[in-house]
Amino acid sequence: MSEATLVYDDDCGFCTWWADFFDDRTELRIVGFSDLTDDLRGRLPDDYEDCSHLVTDDEVYSCGASIEEALRRTDVVEPAGDAVEFLRQFEDYERFRERVYRWVADNRGRLGTYLSKTPPARRKSRDG
């Protein structure tokens, strides 16, 4: 795999909004759960549907780490890359990052009332 790939829940409007955000601001390839290839699925953890993932040639970032890495690759956060690298040294930061990710994931229905797009998986079933 030569290009970094963000894998997300393409049946979630909130997740789709963020996937489009990253698609517009990074060079990441964006792939929804419903479009996973066998090779890409094989790189993901068994419980891959529990959160998003960012897959590179040599690493798989999951949950909060995937969003952090995707944000780090945007033109918005890229200048802060050194600060992110520094923070990654601390377990407290990692715990905080994952706790925030889990809170957002657990509340994505409510947050989706503010940031949402029709998910591709729903567009396919509606149009197909």
ABEGO torsion letter per residue (X at the ends): XABBBBBBBAABAAAAAAAAAAAAABABBBBBAAABBAAAAAABBAAAAABBBBBBAABBBBEAAAAAAAAAABAAAAAAAAAAAAAAABAAAAAAAAAAAAAAAAAAAAAAAABBBBBAAAAAAAAX
